[in-house]
Amino acid sequence: MDKYFEKFQIEEYKNISNAHFETNKQIGIFFRYFLIISSTPALIFAWFGKNNPKFIDSLLYGDYVSINLFVGFFLIFISIIGILSSFYLVSLRLDSILYARTVNGTRKYFYKLASLENEVSFRLLPKQTNIPKYFDNHTFGVLFYAVAIINSSYFALGTRIIASVGETFFKVYFHINPFIKNYNIFWTIGIFLTFFALHIVYYSYLSKYRIINYMKSRIIGIDIDGVLNKHRNTFCKIHFDNLHQIYGDNIPANKKLTPKEIKKIPVSRIKGKKIDRNDEFDVFNNPKYWEEQEIIDENVGSIISELKNVYGFKIIIHSYRPWPEYHYGKILKRENINQLWGIKEIKLFKKNFIIFRKKKLVKITKKWLKKNNIPVSKKWFGIKKRIYIEKTGIDSSKRSFTIWGLFLNISVGNFKNRFYYTLKRPYRYFIEDDIDNAIKLANNCEYVFLLDQPYNKRKNSKLPDNIIRVKTWNEIKYKIKELG
């Protein structure tokens, strides 16, 4: 196995080395193209100024409205093309550095394998995987700052030329007063510095992103049922109450169920028990089942808080909860379900449309998480928390929802779920209790923790290498600390 791996490393070394040099070559070629594009304003100035030696003064003092607008917007256009080009140059440079670091790592592997004496005396190239730096002021930085100065100069000059005819342009064409009436040299310098700073901020941000997030995602996805709660206990409790309501004290033995007996999910698959889909739906369609879930471990909240606040992970909660459903059920029929959930419906085109729902699983879930001190990361600006209540367990990408599709039974909703989101974003970890889900998620996530449950054990089945079976949340915490 080592021989094949070494062969792979040698080929990888060759390919990555070539990619590194090719990327640097592309940076040089693209910079030449940028210089050609950035030289076009000189042709404009030469064309308009060939019969007017004081053409630049005319632009600055607004003698020609149409020419000023053309030249000003052209300069702004060139500066925008320039800044987009600089962003592409930065991406090429960061790729080049990533390749260089990979080559260093391969070199480190072979030098360690050889265990050479006095290695430092003849090895000149580095073997640290944290160099060269992504943000660089000395080599690529010189080229980048040159591009930033050209772009910023064109943008500042373009706005200055437009401002010289601003009184006419804004009042005549837009019937508004100019935004800045006294656009002097200080405004021009301010615009130049702002545009220049935009280049630096982007370069700095992308460099830090490569270091922190690009190679190591900071997202943890967490399922709820069977991972955060003792759903088997709650199921058995509600199920027993339902059976008592039907049979009184004479409950058949093959209908009774204890948490230890749930070795398969759905429970209708448990051999020796006469529990069917109707019994399951009578439990899941009762909002008490979702409201009264018991936390799996009293330390879960503090562990997740530590992962979020100390280690900087984003916590995203997922749960498959498409309830209430009306297809099955002995005790709870449509009227009973609507009463329990506070649902009001209207019938239209032979279909029932929910127009009001007092209890929603999203709200119930949020309330339960808050009650048990389980933190969740927020979306941009903290408007919404990252809690995804899934309506389907189908392993598919997003399916769009249409009104016509609803009437024609083509599509019943949006198929966004954990498989969709883990394809869309790089999840580093996902914590699951369903073995089938874990196997599917192993293709999308770097690591999947499969929390031991009686129903997720399979004899003689080999799991993917990146699925880690764990017994407790403390074990999950230490594994994440170990893996980083």
C-alpha positions in Angstrom: 0.0 0.0 0.0 2.9 2.4 0.8 4.5 1.7 -2.5 1.3 2.8 -4.4 0.9 5.8 -2.1 4.5 6.9 -2.8 3.9 6.5 -6.5 0.8 8.6 -6.1 2.7 11.3 -4.2 5.4 11.5 -6.9 2.8 12.0 -9.6 1.0 14.5 -7.4 4.2 16.3 -6.9 4.8 16.6 -10.7 1.2 17.7 -11.4 1.0 20.3 -8.7 4.5 21.6 -9.5 3.5 22.1 -13.1 0.2 23.7 -12.0 2.1 26.1 -9.8 4.4 27.3 -12.5 1.5 27.4 -15.1 -0.6 29.6 -12.7 2.3 32.0 -12.2 2.7 32.1 -16.0 -1.0 32.9 -16.3 -0.7 35.8 -13.8 2.0 37.4 -16.1 -0.1 36.9 -19.2 -3.2 38.3 -17.6 -1.3 41.3 -16.3 -0.1 42.1 -19.8 -3.7 42.0 -21.0 -4.7 44.3 -18.1 -2.0 46.8 -19.2 -3.4 46.8 -22.7 -6.9 47.4 -21.5 -5.8 50.1 -19.1 -3.9 52.0 -21.8 -7.1 52.6 -23.9 -7.9 55.9 -22.1 -4.7 57.3 -23.4 -6.0 56.8 -27.0 -9.2 58.6 -26.0 -7.3 61.5 -24.6 -5.1 61.6 -27.7 -8.1 61.5 -30.1 -10.0 64.3 -28.4 -6.9 66.4 -27.6 -5.2 66.3 -31.0 -6.8 69.7 -32.0 -7.2 71.0 -28.4 -4.0 71.4 -26.4 -6.0 72.4 -23.3 -8.3 69.4 -23.6 -7.6 68.2 -20.0 -8.4 71.6 -18.6 -11.6 71.6 -20.6 -12.6 68.3 -19.0 -11.9 69.4 -15.5 -13.8 72.6 -15.9 -16.8 71.2 -17.8 -16.6 73.0 -21.1 -18.1 70.1 -23.1 -21.0 68.2 -21.5 -21.3 65.3 -23.9 -17.6 64.7 -24.2 -17.1 65.0 -20.4 -19.8 62.4 -19.8 -18.4 60.1 -22.4 -14.8 60.3 -21.1 -15.9 60.2 -17.4 -18.1 57.1 -17.7 -15.5 55.5 -20.0 -12.9 55.9 -17.3 -15.2 54.5 -14.6 -16.0 51.6 -16.9 -12.3 50.8 -17.4 -11.7 51.1 -13.6 -14.5 48.6 -12.9 -13.1 46.2 -15.5 -9.7 46.7 -13.8 -10.9 45.9 -10.3 -12.6 42.7 -11.6 -9.3 41.8 -13.3 -7.4 42.4 -10.0 -9.8 40.1 -8.2 -9.1 37.4 -10.8 -5.4 38.0 -10.4 -5.7 37.6 -6.6 -7.5 34.2 -7.1 -4.8 33.0 -9.5 -2.1 34.0 -7.0 -3.9 32.3 -4.1 -4.2 29.1 -6.2 -0.5 29.3 -7.0 0.4 29.6 -3.3 -1.9 26.7 -2.4 0.0 24.6 -5.0 3.3 25.7 -3.6 2.2 24.7 -0.1 1.1 21.3 -1.4 4.5 20.8 -3.1 6.2 21.6 0.3 4.1 19.0 2.0 5.0 16.3 -0.5 8.7 17.3 -0.1 8.3 17.0 3.6 6.8 13.5 3.3 9.8 12.2 1.2 12.4 13.9 3.3 10.9 12.4 6.5 10.7 9.0 4.8 14.4 9.2 3.8 15.6 10.3 7.3 18.7 12.0 5.8 21.5 13.3 7.9 22.6 17.0 7.5 19.5 17.6 5.4 19.6 21.3 6.0 23.1 21.6 4.5 21.8 20.8 1.0 18.0 21.4 1.0 17.2 24.9 0.1 13.5 24.7 -0.7 11.0 24.8 2.2 8.9 21.9 3.5 6.5 23.9 5.7 2.9 23.8 4.6 2.2 27.2 6.0 4.5 29.1 3.6 4.5 31.1 1.3 2.1 33.6 2.8 -1.2 34.2 1.1 -1.1 37.9 1.7 2.2 39.2 0.2 3.6 42.8 0.1 6.9 42.1 -1.6 6.5 40.1 -4.8 2.9 39.8 -6.0 2.0 42.7 -3.7 4.0 45.1 -5.9 2.1 44.0 -9.0 -1.2 44.2 -7.2 -0.7 47.7 -5.8 0.3 48.9 -9.3 -3.0 47.6 -10.6 -4.9 49.1 -7.7 -3.3 52.5 -8.3 -4.2 52.5 -12.0 -7.8 51.4 -11.2 -8.3 54.0 -8.4 -6.8 56.8 -10.5 -9.2 56.1 -13.4 -12.2 55.9 -11.1 -11.3 59.1 -9.2 -10.6 61.0 -12.5 -13.8 59.7 -14.1 -15.9 60.9 -11.2 -14.1 64.3 -11.2 -14.8 64.8 -14.9 -18.5 63.9 -14.5 -18.8 66.1 -11.5 -17.5 69.1 -13.6 -20.8 68.9 -15.6 -22.9 67.6 -12.7 -24.9 70.8 -12.5 -26.1 70.3 -16.0 -26.2 66.5 -16.1 -28.2 65.8 -13.0 -30.6 68.7 -13.4 -31.3 68.2 -17.1 -31.4 64.4 -17.3 -32.7 63.5 -13.8 -34.3 66.7 -12.6 -32.4 66.5 -9.3 -29.6 68.5 -7.8 -26.0 67.1 -7.9 -25.2 65.0 -4.9 -22.0 66.9 -4.2 -22.0 70.5 -5.4 -18.4 71.4 -4.5 -16.4 68.5 -5.9 -12.9 69.7 -5.2 -9.5 68.0 -5.0 -10.2 66.6 -1.5 -13.2 64.7 -2.8 -11.0 63.3 -5.7 -8.4 62.1 -3.2 -11.0 60.6 -1.0 -12.6 58.7 -3.9 -9.1 57.5 -4.9 -8.2 56.2 -1.4 -11.6 54.6 -1.0 -11.3 52.7 -4.3 -7.7 51.8 -3.5 -8.8 50.5 0.0 -11.4 48.3 -1.7 -8.7 46.4 -3.5 -6.7 45.9 -0.2 -9.8 44.8 1.7 -10.7 42.2 -0.9 -7.1 40.8 -1.1 -6.9 40.7 2.7 -10.3 39.1 3.1 -9.7 36.4 0.5 -6.3 35.6 2.0 -7.8 35.1 5.4 -10.6 33.1 4.0 -8.1 30.7 2.4 -6.3 30.3 5.7 -9.3 29.8 7.9 -12.3 28.5 5.8 -11.3 27.4 2.3 -9.5 24.2 3.4 -11.3 23.7 6.7 -15.0 24.5 6.8 -16.3 25.7 10.1 -19.8 24.3 9.8 -21.4 21.6 12.0 -24.8 20.2 11.0 -26.8 18.6 13.8 -29.9 16.4 13.5 -32.4 16.7 16.4 -34.3 13.4 16.9 -32.1 10.8 18.3 -29.1 13.1 18.5 -30.3 15.9 20.8 -33.4 14.2 22.3 -34.5 10.8 23.7 -37.2 10.4 21.0 -37.6 6.7 21.7 -38.8 7.4 25.3 -41.2 10.1 24.2 -42.6 7.9 21.4 -43.3 5.0 23.8 -45.0 7.3 26.3 -47.4 8.9 23.7 -48.0 5.5 22.1 -48.9 4.0 25.4 -51.4 6.8 26.1 -53.0 6.2 22.7 -53.3 2.5 23.3 -54.8 3.1 26.7 -57.4 5.3 25.0 -58.3 2.5 22.6 -58.0 -0.7 24.7 -58.2 0.6 28.3 -56.3 -1.8 30.6 -56.5 -4.7 28.1 -53.7 -3.6 25.8 -52.5 -6.5 23.6 -48.9 -7.5 24.4 -47.8 -7.2 20.7 -49.0 -3.6 20.7 -46.9 -2.5 23.7 -43.5 -1.0 23.2 -40.5 -0.1 25.3 -37.6 2.2 24.3 -35.2 -0.8 24.3 -37.3 -2.7 21.8 -37.0 0.1 19.2 -34.2 -1.5 17.2 -35.7 -0.5 13.8 -37.1 2.7 12.5 -39.9 3.1 11.5 -41.3 1.0 14.4 -43.8 -0.6 12.1 -40.8 -2.8 10.8 -40.1 -4.3 14.3 -40.7 -8.0 14.1 -43.1 -9.6 16.7 -45.0 -6.3 17.1 -48.3 -5.4 15.6 -47.6 -1.7 15.3 -48.6 -0.2 12.0 -48.4 3.2 10.2 -51.6 4.3 11.8 -50.1 3.9 15.3 -47.0 5.9 14.2 -49.0 8.7 12.7 -51.1 9.0 15.9 -47.9 9.7 17.8 -46.3 12.1 15.3 -49.5 14.0 14.6 -49.7 14.9 18.3 -47.9 18.2 19.0 -47.2 16.9 22.5 -44.7 14.5 21.0 -42.6 17.4 19.7 -43.1 19.7 22.7 -42.2 17.2 25.5 -39.0 15.7 24.1 -36.4 15.0 26.8 -32.8 16.2 26.2 -30.4 13.4 25.5 -27.7 14.7 27.8 -27.8 17.6 30.2 -24.4 18.8 29.0 -25.3 19.0 25.3 -26.1 22.7 25.5 -22.7 23.6 27.1 -20.8 21.4 24.6 -22.4 23.0 21.6 -21.9 26.4 23.1 -18.2 25.6 23.5 -17.9 24.4 19.9 -19.7 27.6 18.7 -18.1 30.3 20.9 -14.7 28.9 21.7 -13.8 27.0 18.5 -15.7 29.3 16.1 -18.0 26.7 14.4 -21.3 27.6 12.8 -24.1 25.5 14.3 -26.8 24.5 11.8 -29.8 22.5 13.0 -31.6 20.1 10.7 -34.7 18.0 11.4 -37.0 16.0 9.3 -40.4 17.0 10.6 -43.2 17.0 7.9 -46.0 16.9 10.5 -48.9 17.0 10.8 -49.9 14.5 8.0 -53.4 13.3 7.3 -52.8 10.0 5.4 -52.9 7.6 8.4 -54.2 7.5 11.9 -56.8 5.7 13.9 -57.3 8.1 16.9 -56.4 11.4 15.2 -58.5 12.1 12.2 -58.3 15.4 10.2 -60.7 17.3 12.6 -58.8 16.1 15.7 -55.4 17.0 14.2 -56.6 20.5 13.2 -57.9 21.1 16.7 -54.6 20.0 18.3 -52.5 22.2 16.0 -54.9 25.1 15.8 -55.3 24.7 12.0 -58.0 26.4 9.9 -58.6 25.2 6.4 -60.6 26.1 3.3 -61.6 23.7 0.5 -60.8 24.8 -3.0 -60.7 22.8 -6.2 -61.3 19.6 -4.1 -58.2 20.3 -2.1 -57.7 21.5 1.4 -55.7 24.7 1.9 -54.4 25.7 5.3 -55.0 29.4 5.9 -54.0 29.5 9.6 -51.9 27.4 11.9 -51.5 28.3 15.6 -48.8 25.7 16.4 -46.0 25.3 13.9 -43.1 22.8 14.2 -40.6 25.5 13.4 -41.8 27.5 16.5 -42.0 24.4 18.6 -38.5 23.4 17.7 -37.0 26.9 18.3 -38.8 27.0 21.7 -37.4 23.5 22.6 -33.9 24.5 21.6 -34.0 27.7 23.6 -35.5 25.8 26.7 -32.5 23.4 26.6 -29.9 26.2 26.0 -28.8 24.8 22.6 -27.3 27.7 20.6 -27.8 28.1 16.9 -25.8 30.3 14.5 -27.6 33.1 12.7 -27.8 34.1 9.1 -26.5 37.4 7.7 -27.3 40.3 10.0 -28.8 37.9 12.5 -32.3 38.0 10.9 -32.9 34.3 11.1 -31.4 31.4 12.9 -30.1 28.5 10.9 -32.8 25.9 11.7 -34.0 23.9 8.8 -37.2 21.9 9.4 -37.3 19.5 6.4 -40.4 18.4 4.8 -38.9 15.5 2.8 -36.2 12.9 3.5 -35.7 12.3 -0.3 -32.0 12.5 -1.2 -32.5 15.1 -4.0 -31.7 18.6 -4.8 -34.2 21.5 -4.6 -37.4 21.0 -6.5 -39.4 24.2 -7.2 -42.9 24.8 -5.9 -45.5 26.1 -8.3 -49.2 26.8 -7.9 -50.0 24.8 -11.1 -47.9 22.0 -9.9 -50.0 21.9 -6.6 -53.3 21.7 -8.5 -52.0 19.0 -10.9 -50.2 17.0 -8.2 -46.8 17.5 -10.0 -45.0 18.9 -7.0 -46.1 19.3 -3.4 -43.4 21.5 -2.1 -39.8 22.4 -1.9 -37.3 19.5 -1.6 -34.6 21.4 0.3 -33.1 19.1 3.0 -29.8 18.2 4.6 -28.5 16.6 1.4 -29.3 19.8 -0.5 -27.6 22.1 2.0 -24.5 19.9 2.4 -24.0 20.0 -1.3 -24.6 23.7 -1.4 -22.2 24.6 1.5 -19.0 22.8 2.8 -20.1 21.2 6.1 -17.0 19.9 8.0 -19.1 17.8 10.5 -22.6 16.4 10.6 -24.0 14.6 13.6 -26.6 11.9 12.7 -28.4 8.9 14.2 -29.8 7.5 10.9 -27.3 5.1 9.3 -28.7 5.6 5.8 -28.5 9.4 6.1 -25.0 9.1 7.5 -23.8 7.1 4.5 -25.3 9.6 2.1 -23.9 12.6 4.0 -20.5 11.0 4.0 -20.3 12.0 0.3 -20.9 15.7 1.1 -19.3 16.2 4.5 -15.7 15.8 5.6 -16.7 13.8 8.7 -20.0 12.4 9.9 -20.6 11.3 13.5 -23.0 8.5 13.9 -24.4 8.6 17.4 -25.0 5.0 18.6 -28.6 4.0 18.8 -30.1 0.4 18.8 -31.7 1.0 15.4 -28.5 2.1 13.6 -26.5 -1.1 14.0 -25.8 -3.4 11.1 -24.0 -6.6 11.1 -21.1 -7.1 8.7 -21.6 -3.7 7.1 -18.5 -1.5 6.5 -19.1 2.2 6.8 -17.3 4.8 4.8 -14.0 5.9 6.4 -15.2 9.4 7.3 -18.1 8.1 9.4 -17.1 8.0 13.0 -19.4 6.0 15.4 -19.7 7.7 18.8 -21.6 6.9 22.0 -21.8 10.2 23.8 -21.7 14.0 23.2 -18.5 14.2 25.2 -16.9 11.8 22.8 -18.1 14.0 19.9 -16.5 17.1 21.5 -13.1 15.4 22.0 -13.1 14.0 18.5 -13.8 17.5 17.1 -11.0 18.9 19.3 -8.7 16.2 17.9 -9.6 16.7 14.2 -9.8 20.5 14.5 
